[in-house]
Amino acid sequence: MDTLPIINRTYDLYKQVVDISENLTKRWRFSLGKSIEDTVLSLLSELIMAKNAPKPLKAGYLIRACAHLETCMLKLRLCLELKLVNETKIFQTQATVEEVGRQIGGWLKSVQNQ
């Protein structure tokens, strides 16, 4: 079973988010940190569903994946604005989020053109 590059990149994103979550204070780790992790896991789930879905259903999963990605970006921005984590880690993670977003956009465009 082949894994798509977007799924591998999202898995890398999840590892980055876990690292960020571990470095949050206890007050934020179990609220915002857990929430970000859950959002990325939902994103990963939607991508896996899109990979395995019949062509007419792929777009719906990809649109939901975009929504999870945007939510993740907002939560990461909150971490940055509240100065909860090292800025460099947040910027690196946001770059990964943007890369995954471009990949989802390309996949969605190719699915809608068929």
TIFIDO-339321 format. One record per atom (N, C-alpha, C): x, y, z; residue in three letters; residue number from 1; atom name. Coordinates in steps of 0.001 Angstrom, whole numbers, padded with zeros to 6 digits. Each point is the difference from the previous one (the first is absolute). Last residue first. Example, Ala and Ser with C-alpha at 12.3 -4.5 7.8 and 13.67 -1.06 7.14 Angstrom:
2
PT      east     north        up   code   pos   site
PT    012850   -002250    007080    ser     2      N
PT    000820    001190    000060    ser     2     CA
PT   -000770    001090    000730    ser     2      C
PT    000290   -005720   -000070    ala     1      N
PT   -000890    001190    000000    ala     1     CA
PT    000900    001200    000000    ala     1      C
***
This chain:
114
PT      east     north        up   code   pos   site
PT   -011704    016684   -013256    gln   114      N
PT   -000315   -001286   -000634    gln   114     CA
PT   -001472   -000185   -000219    gln   114      C
PT    002174    003736    002291    asn   113      N
PT    000126    000108   -001455    asn   113     CA
PT   -000372   -001297   -000721    asn   113      C
PT    000136    000400    004807    gln   112      N
PT   -001129    000763   -000529    gln   112     CA
PT    000056    000137   -001515    gln   112      C
PT    003552   -002135    002338    val   111      N
PT   -001227   -000796    000172    val   111     CA
PT   -001193    000722   -000626    val   111      C
PT    004179    002191    000139    ser   110      N
PT    000053   -001118   -000957    ser   110     CA
PT   -001254   -000861    000087    ser   110      C
PT    000480    003546    003077    lys   109      N
PT   -000148    000539   -001358    lys   109     CA
PT   -000010   -001128   -001035    lys   109      C
PT    000894   -001112    004467    leu   108      N
PT   -001408    000395   -000160    leu   108     CA
PT   -000256    000520   -001416    leu   108      C
PT    004422   -000960    001202    trp   107      N
PT   -000768   -001244   -000095    trp   107     CA
PT   -001466    000314   -000252    trp   107      C
PT    002860    003627    000805    gly   106      N
PT    000304   -000631   -001282    gly   106     CA
PT   -000804   -001266   -000224    gly   106      C
PT   -000358    002147    004182    gly   105      N
PT   -000569    000830   -001060    gly   105     CA
PT    000227   -000594   -001378    gly   105      C
PT    002053   -002024    003712    ile   104      N
PT   -001439   -000251    000007    ile   104     CA
PT   -000673    000780   -001120    ile   104      C
PT    004541    000809    000647    gln   103      N
PT   -000211   -001351   -000529    gln   103     CA
PT   -001483   -000352   -000050    gln   103      C
PT    001296    004067    001968    arg   102      N
PT    000231    000050   -001452    arg   102     CA
PT   -000261   -001365   -000628    arg   102      C
PT   -000228    000239    004684    gly   101      N
PT   -001106    000730   -000621    gly   101     CA
PT    000140    000093   -001508    gly   101      C
PT    003529   -001789    002554    val   100      N
PT   -001110   -000957   -000068    val   100     CA
PT   -001209    000657   -000670    val   100      C
PT    003588    002811    000829    glu    99      N
PT    000367   -000986   -001020    glu    99     CA
PT   -001112   -001032   -000177    glu    99      C
PT   -000436    003162    003450    glu    98      N
PT   -000190    000635   -001308    glu    98     CA
PT    000335   -000964   -001136    glu    98      C
PT    000817   -001427    004397    val    97      N
PT   -001448    000125   -000217    val    97     CA
PT   -000268    000603   -001378    val    97      C
PT    004436   -000170    001431    thr    96      N
PT   -000475   -001342   -000350    thr    96     CA
PT   -001492    000034   -000288    thr    96      C
PT    001895    003917    001574    ala    95      N
PT    000500   -000255   -001355    ala    95     CA
PT   -000454   -001382   -000485    ala    95      C
PT   -000911    001201    004448    gln    94      N
PT   -000882    000717   -000922    gln    94     CA
PT    000441   -000192   -001448    gln    94      C
PT    002736   -001762    003357    thr    93      N
PT   -001241   -000767   -000085    thr    93     CA
PT   -000979    000673   -000958    thr    93      C
PT    003993    002233    000953    gln    92      N
PT    000300   -001224   -000750    gln    92     CA
PT   -001262   -000833   -000204    gln    92      C
PT   -000339    003811    002719    phe    91      N
PT    000194    000387   -001403    phe    91     CA
PT    000305   -001219   -000868    phe    91      C
PT   -000355   -000643    004674    ile    90      N
PT   -001307    000352   -000572    ile    90     CA
PT    000151    000342   -001478    ile    90      C
PT    003911   -000797    002437    lys    89      N
PT   -000772   -001239   -000166    lys    89     CA
PT   -001350    000276   -000647    lys    89      C
PT    002680    003701    001117    thr    88      N
PT    000591   -000753   -001110    thr    88     CA
PT   -000774   -001282   -000263    thr    88      C
PT   -001093    002775    003774    glu    87      N
PT   -000494    000508   -001287    glu    87     CA
PT    000512   -000820   -001179    glu    87      C
PT   -000826   -001912    005021    asn    86      N
PT    001083    000597   -000773    asn    86     CA
PT   -000518    000386   -001392    asn    86      C
PT   -003804   -000321    003553    val    85      N
PT    001034   -000912   -000489    val    85     CA
PT    001046    000822   -000740    val    85      C
PT   -003762    002105    002018    leu    84      N
PT   -000011   -001233    000777    leu    84     CA
PT    001154   -000935   -000347    leu    84      C
PT   -001959    004754   -001240    lys    83      N
PT    001399   -000291    000330    lys    83     CA
PT    000121   -001245    000887    lys    83      C
PT   -003930    002096   -002240    leu    82      N
PT    000054   -000094    001457    leu    82     CA
PT    001409   -000309    000513    leu    82      C
PT   -000809    000244   -004673    glu    81      N
PT   -000418    001286    000564    glu    81     CA
PT    000044    000008    001523    glu    81      C
PT    000964   -004066   -002348    leu    80      N
PT    001005    001020   -000295    leu    80     CA
PT   -000345    001324    000677    leu    80      C
PT   -003078   -003534    000234    cys    79      N
PT    001203   -000339    000779    cys    79     CA
PT    001071    001064   -000178    cys    79      C
PT   -003793    000398   -002671    leu    78      N
PT   -000307    000333    001388    leu    78     CA
PT    001186   -000311    000901    leu    78      C
PT    000254   -001307   -004459    arg    77      N
PT    000149    001449    000109    arg    77     CA
PT   -000291    000462    001424    arg    77      C
PT   -000788   -004474   -001023    leu    76      N
PT    001448    000264    000065    leu    76     CA
PT    000268    001493    000127    leu    76      C
PT   -004416   -001304   -000649    lys    75      N
PT    000439   -000405    001341    lys    75     CA
PT    001498    000222    000170    lys    75      C
PT   -001903    000780   -004249    leu    74      N
PT   -000468    000995    000975    leu    74     CA
PT    000465   -000328    001414    leu    74      C
PT    000904   -003093   -003448    met    73      N
PT    000795    001215   -000189    met    73     CA
PT   -000406    001080    001007    met    73      C
PT   -002514   -003978   -000162    cys    72      N
PT    001329   -000240    000567    cys    72     CA
PT    000852    001249   -000086    cys    72      C
PT   -004139    000071   -002133    thr    71      N
PT   -000178    000033    001451    thr    71     CA
PT    001339   -000193    000710    thr    71      C
PT   -000086   -000517   -004635    glu    70      N
PT   -000164    001407    000343    glu    70     CA
PT   -000174    000176    001514    glu    70      C
PT    000174   -004379   -001687    leu    69      N
PT    001297    000657   -000159    leu    69     CA
PT   -000072    001468    000396    leu    69      C
PT   -003943   -002563   -000105    his    68      N
PT    000834   -000395    001140    his    68     CA
PT    001352    000704   -000059    his    68      C
PT   -002842    000636   -003657    ala    67      N
PT   -000567    000651    001190    ala    67     CA
PT    000828   -000342    001244    ala    67      C
PT    001086   -002141   -004048    cys    66      N
PT    000364    001431   -000052    cys    66     CA
PT   -000505    000732    001235    cys    66      C
PT   -001334   -004449   -000566    ala    65      N
PT    001416    000056    000378    ala    65     CA
PT    000488    001447   -000006    ala    65      C
PT   -004302   -000855   -001588    arg    64      N
PT    000038   -000108    001466    arg    64     CA
PT    001441    000060    000501    arg    64      C
PT   -000546   -000090   -004596    ile    63      N
PT   -000526    001273    000512    ile    63     CA
PT   -000006   -000014    001526    ile    63      C
PT    001173   -003957   -002201    leu    62      N
PT    001063    000995   -000126    leu    62     CA
PT   -000449    001364    000502    leu    62      C
PT   -003110   -003563   -000168    tyr    61      N
PT    001005   -000265    001028    tyr    61     CA
PT    001106    001059   -000038    tyr    61      C
PT   -003277    000213   -003356    gly    60      N
PT   -000593    000278    001314    gly    60     CA
PT    000999   -000205    001128    gly    60      C
PT    001232   -001186   -004463    ala    59      N
PT   -000043    001456    000206    ala    59     CA
PT   -000557    000350    001378    ala    59      C
PT    000079   -004605   -001587    lys    58      N
PT    001285    000532    000457    lys    58     CA
PT   -000077    001482    000350    lys    58      C
PT   -003487   -003021   -001957    leu    57      N
PT   -000056    000384    001416    leu    57     CA
PT    001275    000667    000508    leu    57      C
PT   -000703   -001830   -004554    pro    56      N
PT   -001018    001036    000240    pro    56     CA
PT   -000030    000511    001447    pro    56      C
PT    003157   -003574   -001309    lys    55      N
PT    000264    001346   -000539    lys    55     CA
PT   -001094    001022    000277    lys    55      C
PT    000601   -004054    003452    pro    54      N
PT   -000216    000051   -001457    pro    54     CA
PT    000107    001455   -000475    pro    54      C
PT    002790   -001277    004386    ala    53      N
PT   -001383    000208   -000447    ala    53     CA
PT   -000099   -000097   -001522    ala    53      C
PT    004098   -000179    002835    asn    52      N
PT   -000679   -001278   -000224    asn    52     CA
PT   -001414    000129   -000549    asn    52      C
PT    002810    003813    001018    lys    51      N
PT    000853   -000913   -000760    lys    51     CA
PT   -000757   -001261   -000398    lys    51      C
PT   -002035    003117    002889    ala    50      N
PT    000027    000487   -001386    ala    50     CA
PT    000822   -000930   -000880    ala    50      C
PT   -000058   -000866    004622    met    49      N
PT   -001309   -000300   -000582    met    49     CA
PT   -000038    000437   -001470    met    49      C
PT    003785    001135    002403    ile    48      N
PT   -000010   -001447   -000224    ile    48     CA
PT   -001337   -000428   -000603    ile    48      C
PT    000416    004473    001270    leu    47      N
PT    000871   -000274   -001139    leu    47     CA
PT    000032   -001494   -000331    leu    47      C
PT   -002357    001427    003837    glu    46      N
PT   -000696    000433   -001222    glu    46     CA
PT    000841   -000295   -001240    glu    46      C
PT    001974   -000845    004216    ser    45      N
PT   -001097   -000929   -000258    ser    45     CA
PT   -000740    000351   -001287    ser    45      C
PT    003302    002942    001570    leu    44      N
PT    000606   -001223   -000504    leu    44     CA
PT   -001067   -001032   -000361    leu    44      C
PT   -001426    003923    002110    leu    43      N
PT    000503    000309   -001334    leu    43     CA
PT    000575   -001257   -000650    leu    43      C
PT   -001206   -000299    004459    ser    42      N
PT   -001201    000052   -000834    ser    42     CA
PT    000372    000297   -001449    ser    42      C
PT    003441    000170    003141    leu    41      N
PT   -000432   -001394   -000182    leu    41     CA
PT   -001262   -000070   -000855    leu    41      C
PT    001541    004234    001220    val    40      N
PT    000908   -000590   -000992    val    40     CA
PT   -000366   -001467   -000235    val    40      C
PT   -002403    002268    003319    thr    39      N
PT   -000288    000602   -001297    thr    39     CA
PT    000869   -000628   -001090    thr    39      C
PT    000768   -001192    004509    asp    38      N
PT   -001247   -000595   -000510    asp    38     CA
PT   -000352    000527   -001387    asp    38      C
PT    003693    001930    002243    glu    37      N
PT    000282   -001387   -000368    glu    37     CA
PT   -001233   -000665   -000610    glu    37      C
PT   -000529    004280    001773    ile    36      N
PT    000773    000053   -001244    ile    36     CA
PT    000306   -001420   -000478    ile    36      C
PT   -002136    000387    004142    ser    35      N
PT   -000895    000417   -001068    ser    35     CA
PT    000727    000054   -001351    ser    35      C
PT    002442   -000808    003967    lys    34      N
PT   -000801   -001183   -000372    lys    34     CA
PT   -000924    000320   -001165    lys    34      C
PT    002438    003615    001737    gly    33      N
PT    000904   -001006   -000571    gly    33     CA
PT   -000745   -001230   -000484    gly    33      C
PT   -002403    003421    002330    leu    32      N
PT    000405    000406   -001342    leu    32     CA
PT    000888   -001058   -000667    leu    32      C
PT   -001440   -001330    004319    ser    31      N
PT   -001103    000686   -000689    ser    31     CA
PT    000424    000300   -001431    ser    31      C
PT    002929   -002060    003149    phe    30      N
PT   -001175   -000853   -000046    phe    30     CA
PT   -001222    000688   -000592    phe    30      C
PT    004269    002255    000441    arg    29      N
PT    000266   -001295   -000631    arg    29     CA
PT   -001272   -000817   -000182    arg    29      C
PT    000377    004336    002339    trp    28      N
PT   -000322    000029   -001428    trp    28     CA
PT    000143   -001360   -000672    trp    28      C
PT    000920    000606    004705    arg    27      N
PT   -001267    000701   -000202    arg    27     CA
PT   -000442   -000060   -001460    arg    27      C
PT    004295   -001648    001373    lys    26      N
PT   -001102   -000916    000293    lys    26     CA
PT   -001352    000639   -000284    lys    26      C
PT    004020    001824   -002859    thr    25      N
PT   -000213   -000155    001438    thr    25     CA
PT   -001240   -000864    000221    thr    25      C
PT    002845   -000765   -004463    leu    24      N
PT   -000955    000945    000575    leu    24     CA
PT   -000075   -000208    001510    leu    24      C
PT    002549   -002742   -003119    asn    23      N
PT    000708    001145    000571    asn    23     CA
PT   -000933    001068    000566    asn    23      C
PT   -001543   -003995   -002234    glu    22      N
PT    000789   -000441    001150    glu    22     CA
PT    000686    001167    000697    glu    22      C
PT   -002369    000732   -004064    ser    21      N
PT   -000919   -000276    001106    ser    21     CA
PT    000756   -000401    001267    ser    21      C
PT    002393    000563   -004045    ile    20      N
PT   -000464    001293    000519    ile    20     CA
PT   -000859   -000220    001240    ile    20      C
PT    001349   -003830   -002268    asp    19      N
PT    001160    000641    000626    asp    19     CA
PT   -000388    001348    000606    asp    19      C
PT   -003197   -002245   -002531    val    18      N
PT    000204   -000707    001275    val    18     CA
PT    001169    000621    000750    val    18      C
PT   -000800    001560   -004316    val    17      N
PT   -001033    000479    000919    val    17     CA
PT    000134   -000680    001362    val    17      C
PT    002798   -001413   -003518    gln    16      N
PT    000368    001361    000409    gln    16     CA
PT   -000985    000530    001035    gln    16      C
PT   -000956   -004153   -001958    lys    15      N
PT    001155   -000116    000893    lys    15     CA
PT    000447    001377    000491    lys    15      C
PT   -003413   -000134   -003221    tyr    14      N
PT   -000483   -000502    001291    tyr    14     CA
PT    001150   -000126    000997    tyr    14      C
PT    001062    001146   -004409    leu    13      N
PT   -000667    001113    000681    leu    13     CA
PT   -000485   -000442    001376    leu    13      C
PT    001685   -003282   -002820    asp    12      N
PT    001097    000835    000519    asp    12     CA
PT   -000557    001199    000765    asp    12      C
PT   -003103   -002627   -002194    tyr    11      N
PT    000533   -000757    001123    tyr    11     CA
PT    001168    000762    000637    tyr    11      C
PT   -001740    001688   -003930    thr    10      N
PT   -000933    000261    001101    thr    10     CA
PT    000423   -000759    001256    thr    10      C
PT    002401   -000773   -003932    arg     9      N
PT    000271    001364    000464    arg     9     CA
PT   -000921    000363    001167    arg     9      C
PT   -000657   -004159   -002153    asn     8      N
PT    001293    000009    000708    asn     8     CA
PT    000299    001372    000584    asn     8      C
PT   -003742   -000362   -002710    ile     7      N
PT   -000258   -000695    001269    ile     7     CA
PT    001286   -000063    000815    ile     7      C
PT    000243    001772   -004319    ile     6      N
PT   -000754    000918    000863    ile     6     CA
PT   -000289   -000641    001357    ile     6      C
PT    002106   -002588   -003438    pro     5      N
PT    000901    000989    000616    pro     5     CA
PT   -000730    000962    000943    pro     5      C
PT   -002011   -004934   -000701    leu     4      N
PT    000156    001210   -000793    leu     4     CA
PT    000945    000969    000700    leu     4      C
PT    000013   -005442    000325    thr     3      N
PT   -000409    001181    000750    thr     3     CA
PT    000279    001221   -000864    thr     3      C
PT   -001017   -005500   -001153    asp     2      N
PT    000817    001196   -000135    asp     2     CA
PT   -000569    001132    000838    asp     2      C
PT   -000150   -005567    000315    met     1      N
PT   -000839    001179    000000    met     1     CA
PT    000886    001247    000000    met     1      C
***
